[in-house]
Amino acid sequence: MGYSDDSTMFSVLPSVGIGALSAREAEGRSNISAGEKEAHKLLQPADKTLKEMAIEFAEYQVCVDVFITTQTYVDIASISVIPKTTGGQVYYYYPFSAVSDPAKLYNDLRWNVTRPQGFEAVMRVRCSQGIQVQEYHGNFCKRIPTDIDLAAIDCDKTIMVTLKHDDKLQDGSECAFQCALLYTTVYGQRRIRVTNLSLPCTNNLSNLFRLADLDSQFVCFLKQAASEIPSNPPLVIRDRVTNFCINILLSYRKFCATVSSSGQLILPEALKLLPLYTLALIKSTGLKLDGRIDDRSFWINYVSSVSTPLAIPLVHPRMIAIHDLDSQAWEAIGSLIPPALPLSSEYVNDNGVYLLENGQDVSIYIGNSVNPDILQKLFGISSVAEIPTQYVLEQYDNPLSKKLNDVVNEIRRQRCSFLRLKLCKKGDPSGMSFFSYLVEDKVPAGTLSYVEFLVQVHRQIQVKMSS
């Protein structure tokens, strides 16, 4: 059987021909009651047409990537079914700028073609007795319960496998896992890659908490939550996410923590950032009540196959100060990137410049009182009023500009993505967008700050402890 990789690019809603779509977002908003009660249904495909087409593609080993360069709604919820089923990917550029986006589009296309990848793949995970595979998460087609089919698989995709144990495991024994991936290389060679893992079993709950992998554990629930968003109202998913955090910390408090005052919130060292990540997920694009439908649909699709190193910044971005880069030698401590700042407006001064990145985009916030000399060195402008709406990073002949370019290039290298850049300023919609990422604050309106969320979590743990 042959195989191929098909890339499709468009900029408007595909409204004619097979699988024609309508502007469902506008239709949903016109009916206020329906928009409030069942808005999550707009995150589901409009019908089965594109799903049937996707399955046919997968059967013929055709992987489809979709590049969306748009200014309007295009119903990503329906379109993304094809790349998700065929092992492909959605590239989303909104709002597309002919000035600032061509470089990212070029780099995405180039990396899509040249990155390590394979075709015509089938994968199976096996477990030792007492454990079985519960579910697979990712971009693939599944025809039989034990295997998943991938028209293409590449180095950026992640397949998550959740397990369950249906028999008692002996303390001190070992459990074995095997992942076998049969695929064809870009040179036409048929290969199998086998990964084996053996882990010890323990009935000591303290060991599980002491050795817990926060990032992997959180990303597991992140993917599960994302898959449930199209079928449930956001408030339901938010409650589930919060209860997930509370129940984990409750188990630690009941069975592992030493006796202490009930008025103290006790966090296991390995999971001390779990409440912060949980709050960040609650405030993320996928669970926003007022977000664009296409933005949420893309977020859900992106999460389904994203790797752990990219999933964390997606919900909890990295923010650094860049107005004083040339006065601090980060290379001396083995890093080109300064230490990250807490995501709170308390750390954003009006006379500073701050860079925030989430693995997909970079926002550079410029305070209203920034020294004109810094603006000139970094951006080639003399005042905040001259900040352009569309921005392309340039390197000027000064140490500060060189350091900024070094930092941005290092972030792009870490993320395996070119990352779009935009400038933000106070009192402007761009500034509001920047501050919406500061999850430790009370943003968006009506949500809790990080301190308030910790208080809420602690209160719920106390209630459950006393019941």
ZAMARGU-4260 file (C-alpha; in steps of 0.2 Angstrom, whole numbers, plus 5000, padded with zeros to 4 digits):
<rodrens>
0) 5000/5000/5000 | 5006/5017/4996 | 5007/5032/5008 | 5008/5051/5006 | 5007/5067/5016
5) 4995/5080/5010 | 4996/5098/5016 | 4980/5109/5013 | 4980/5128/5015 | 4965/5140/5016
10) 4960/5156/5023 | 4941/5156/5022 | 4927/5145/5028 | 4925/5130/5015 | 4907/5134/5011
15) 4904/5124/4995 | 4907/5106/4989 | 4909/5090/4999 | 4909/5094/5018 | 4903/5112/5015
20) 4902/5122/5032 | 4892/5136/5038 | 4896/5150/5050 | 4890/5141/5066 | 4898/5152/5078
25) 4887/5167/5072 | 4872/5156/5072 | 4875/5150/5090 | 4878/5168/5096 | 4862/5174/5088
30) 4852/5162/5100 | 4857/5169/5117 | 4849/5155/5127 | 4857/5141/5116 | 4874/5150/5116
35) 4874/5150/5135 | 4868/5132/5138 | 4875/5122/5123 | 4889/5133/5117 | 4901/5118/5119
40) 4892/5109/5105 | 4900/5121/5093 | 4916/5112/5098 | 4910/5096/5090 | 4910/5093/5071
45) 4895/5099/5061 | 4891/5082/5054 | 4899/5065/5050 | 4905/5070/5032 | 4923/5075/5036
50) 4925/5061/5049 | 4920/5048/5035 | 4932/5057/5023 | 4946/5056/5037 | 4944/5037/5040
55) 4945/5034/5021 | 4961/5044/5020 | 4968/5034/5035 | 4964/5018/5026 | 4974/5023/5011
60) 4988/5029/5023 | 4986/5048/5018 | 4991/5060/5032 | 4983/5077/5031 | 4991/5093/5038
65) 4980/5109/5038 | 4987/5127/5037 | 4974/5140/5041 | 4979/5158/5037 | 4963/5167/5041
70) 4955/5183/5048 | 4938/5175/5051 | 4929/5160/5058 | 4933/5144/5049 | 4925/5130/5060
75) 4941/5121/5066 | 4930/5110/5076 | 4924/5101/5060 | 4940/5103/5049 | 4952/5097/5063
80) 4944/5079/5062 | 4954/5075/5046 | 4972/5079/5053 | 4967/5071/5070 | 4962/5055/5062
85) 4976/5054/5050 | 4990/5058/5062 | 4992/5076/5055 | 4992/5093/5063 | 4983/5109/5062
90) 4993/5125/5060 | 4983/5140/5064 | 4988/5158/5060 | 4975/5170/5067 | 4973/5184/5063
95) 4985/5181/5049 | 4997/5195/5045 | 5006/5197/5028 | 5019/5207/5037 | 5024/5197/5052
100) 5018/5179/5049 | 5027/5174/5033 | 5043/5169/5042 | 5033/5158/5054 | 5023/5150/5040
105) 5039/5147/5030 | 5048/5139/5045 | 5032/5128/5049 | 5032/5122/5032 | 5050/5118/5031
110) 5050/5109/5048 | 5035/5099/5043 | 5044/5092/5028 | 5061/5090/5035 | 5058/5084/5053
115) 5061/5065/5058 | 5045/5056/5054 | 5038/5039/5048 | 5023/5033/5038 | 5010/5019/5037
120) 5012/5015/5056 | 5003/5004/5068 | 5007/5004/5087 | 5002/4993/5101 | 5006/4994/5120
125) 5007/4978/5130 | 5007/4976/5149 | 5011/4962/5161 | 4998/4952/5170 | 4986/4963/5181
130) 4987/4978/5171 | 4979/4983/5154 | 4978/4998/5142 | 4963/5009/5146 | 4963/5022/5133
135) 4974/5030/5119 | 4975/5049/5117 | 4982/5057/5102 | 4980/5060/5083 | 4977/5042/5075
140) 4964/5031/5068 | 4958/5016/5079 | 4950/5001/5070 | 4953/4987/5083 | 4954/4989/5102
145) 4972/4984/5104 | 4981/4994/5090 | 4981/5012/5084 | 4984/5016/5065 | 4995/5032/5060
150) 4996/5037/5042 | 5011/5047/5048 | 5021/5049/5065 | 5034/5062/5068 | 5045/5068/5082
155) 5033/5082/5088 | 5018/5070/5091 | 5014/5062/5108 | 5003/5047/5111 | 4997/5046/5128
160) 4992/5029/5135 | 4982/5027/5151 | 4982/5011/5161 | 4972/5002/5174 | 4976/4987/5185
165) 4962/4974/5187 | 4972/4963/5198 | 4982/4965/5215 | 5000/4968/5212 | 5013/4961/5224
170) 5023/4973/5234 | 5041/4972/5228 | 5037/4964/5211 | 5039/4972/5194 | 5027/4977/5181
175) 5032/4977/5163 | 5027/4988/5148 | 5031/4986/5130 | 5027/4999/5116 | 5029/4992/5098
180) 5028/5004/5083 | 5029/4997/5066 | 5032/5010/5052 | 5040/5015/5036 | 5054/5027/5035
185) 5056/5041/5023 | 5068/5030/5013 | 5055/5016/5011 | 5062/5004/5024 | 5050/4995/5035
190) 5055/4995/5053 | 5049/4991/5070 | 5054/5001/5086 | 5051/4992/5102 | 5052/5001/5119
195) 5052/4991/5135 | 5050/4997/5153 | 5050/4988/5170 | 5044/4997/5186 | 5044/4991/5204
200) 5027/4990/5213 | 5024/4997/5230 | 5010/4998/5243 | 5018/5013/5251 | 5008/5028/5246
205) 5022/5040/5252 | 5034/5033/5239 | 5021/5037/5225 | 5020/5055/5231 | 5038/5057/5235
210) 5043/5051/5217 | 5028/5059/5208 | 5031/5067/5191 | 5021/5083/5192 | 5022/5087/5173
215) 5017/5070/5167 | 5003/5068/5179 | 4996/5085/5175 | 4997/5083/5157 | 4988/5067/5158
220) 4973/5075/5166 | 4975/5090/5154 | 4973/5079/5139 | 4958/5070/5147 | 4950/5086/5151
225) 4953/5093/5134 | 4945/5078/5126 | 4929/5081/5137 | 4927/5099/5133 | 4917/5097/5117
230) 4904/5086/5127 | 4902/5096/5143 | 4899/5114/5148 | 4916/5123/5153 | 4909/5125/5171
235) 4908/5106/5173 | 4925/5103/5167 | 4932/5117/5179 | 4924/5108/5193 | 4931/5091/5188
240) 4949/5099/5186 | 4947/5107/5204 | 4941/5091/5212 | 4956/5082/5204 | 4968/5093/5212
245) 4958/5093/5229 | 4957/5074/5229 | 4976/5071/5226 | 4980/5083/5240 | 4967/5076/5252
250) 4975/5058/5249 | 4992/5065/5254 | 4985/5074/5269 | 4975/5059/5275 | 4988/5045/5272
255) 5005/5053/5271 | 5007/5069/5280 | 5013/5070/5298 | 5001/5076/5311 | 5000/5095/5311
260) 4987/5109/5312 | 4972/5107/5302 | 4973/5125/5298 | 4989/5122/5287 | 4988/5117/5269
265) 5001/5103/5267 | 5007/5101/5249 | 5019/5086/5244 | 5036/5093/5238 | 5035/5084/5221
270) 5017/5091/5218 | 5018/5108/5226 | 5014/5117/5209 | 4999/5106/5206 | 4987/5120/5213
275) 4995/5133/5202 | 4994/5122/5186 | 4976/5118/5190 | 4971/5136/5192 | 4981/5140/5175
280) 4971/5126/5167 | 4955/5133/5173 | 4959/5150/5165 | 4966/5142/5149 | 4959/5145/5132
285) 4950/5129/5131 | 4940/5133/5147 | 4937/5151/5144 | 4918/5156/5144 | 4920/5170/5132
290) 4934/5164/5120 | 4932/5162/5101 | 4926/5145/5096 | 4940/5143/5083 | 4953/5147/5096
295) 4946/5134/5108 | 4944/5121/5095 | 4962/5123/5090 | 4968/5122/5108 | 4959/5106/5110
300) 4966/5099/5094 | 4984/5105/5099 | 4983/5097/5116 | 4978/5080/5110 | 4995/5076/5103
305) 5006/5089/5112 | 5022/5083/5121 | 5024/5087/5140 | 5038/5100/5138 | 5026/5110/5127
310) 5010/5107/5136 | 5015/5115/5152 | 5019/5132/5145 | 5003/5131/5135 | 4993/5133/5151
315) 5007/5141/5162 | 5017/5152/5151 | 5035/5159/5155 | 5037/5177/5158 | 5054/5186/5159
320) 5060/5204/5160 | 5070/5210/5145 | 5073/5228/5148 | 5089/5224/5158 | 5096/5209/5148
325) 5113/5218/5144 | 5116/5221/5162 | 5115/5203/5168 | 5126/5189/5162 | 5114/5174/5161
330) 5127/5164/5151 | 5138/5163/5167 | 5125/5152/5175 | 5123/5141/5159 | 5107/5149/5152
335) 5103/5161/5139 | 5086/5165/5146 | 5084/5174/5163 | 5074/5166/5177 | 5055/5166/5175
340) 5045/5178/5185 | 5028/5173/5193 | 5013/5176/5182 | 5007/5191/5193 | 5005/5209/5188
345) 5015/5213/5204 | 5030/5209/5194 | 5026/5220/5179 | 5032/5238/5181 | 5027/5252/5171
350) 5045/5256/5167 | 5049/5238/5161 | 5048/5227/5146 | 5043/5209/5148 | 5042/5194/5136
355) 5029/5181/5139 | 5029/5164/5129 | 5017/5150/5129 | 5026/5138/5116 | 5016/5145/5102
360) 5017/5164/5103 | 5028/5177/5111 | 5020/5193/5118 | 5031/5208/5122 | 5023/5220/5134
365) 5030/5238/5135 | 5026/5249/5150 | 5020/5267/5148 | 5036/5274/5157 | 5050/5264/5148
370) 5066/5274/5145 | 5066/5280/5127 | 5084/5274/5126 | 5078/5256/5129 | 5064/5257/5116
375) 5077/5264/5103 | 5089/5250/5107 | 5076/5236/5107 | 5063/5241/5094 | 5070/5256/5085
380) 5056/5268/5091 | 5057/5283/5103 | 5041/5282/5112 | 5027/5270/5117 | 5015/5279/5104
385) 5026/5272/5090 | 5023/5254/5094 | 5018/5245/5078 | 5003/5234/5077 | 5012/5221/5067
390) 5030/5217/5072 | 5045/5208/5065 | 5060/5206/5076 | 5076/5215/5071 | 5094/5215/5078
395) 5101/5232/5080 | 5119/5236/5083 | 5119/5236/5102 | 5121/5223/5116 | 5103/5224/5122
400) 5096/5220/5105 | 5108/5206/5103 | 5103/5198/5119 | 5085/5200/5115 | 5088/5191/5099
405) 5098/5177/5107 | 5084/5175/5120 | 5070/5173/5107 | 5081/5162/5096 | 5084/5150/5111
410) 5066/5150/5115 | 5062/5145/5097 | 5075/5132/5098 | 5068/5124/5114 | 5050/5125/5107
415) 5054/5118/5090 | 5043/5132/5083 | 5047/5149/5076 | 5034/5157/5087 | 5024/5173/5082
420) 5029/5189/5090 | 5018/5204/5095 | 5020/5220/5104 | 5008/5224/5118 | 5005/5240/5128
425) 4994/5246/5142 | 4977/5252/5139 | 4976/5243/5122 | 4968/5226/5118 | 4985/5219/5116
430) 4989/5224/5134 | 4973/5216/5140 | 4978/5200/5130 | 4995/5200/5139 | 4988/5202/5156
435) 4975/5188/5153 | 4990/5176/5154 | 4994/5182/5172 | 4985/5167/5180 | 4990/5172/5198
440) 4979/5188/5197 | 4960/5188/5197 | 4959/5187/5178 | 4948/5185/5169 | 4935/5194/5179
445) 4925/5183/5191 | 4939/5171/5193 | 4950/5168/5209 | 4968/5174/5212 | 4981/5160/5216
450) 4980/5165/5234 | 4961/5164/5234 | 4962/5147/5225 | 4973/5140/5238 | 4961/5145/5251
455) 4947/5137/5242 | 4957/5121/5240 | 4962/5120/5258 | 4944/5123/5264 | 4937/5109/5253
460) 4951/5097/5260 | 4946/5102/5278 | 4927/5099/5274 | 4931/5081/5267 | 4943/5077/5281
465) 4929/5081/5294 | 4915/5072/5285
</rodrens>
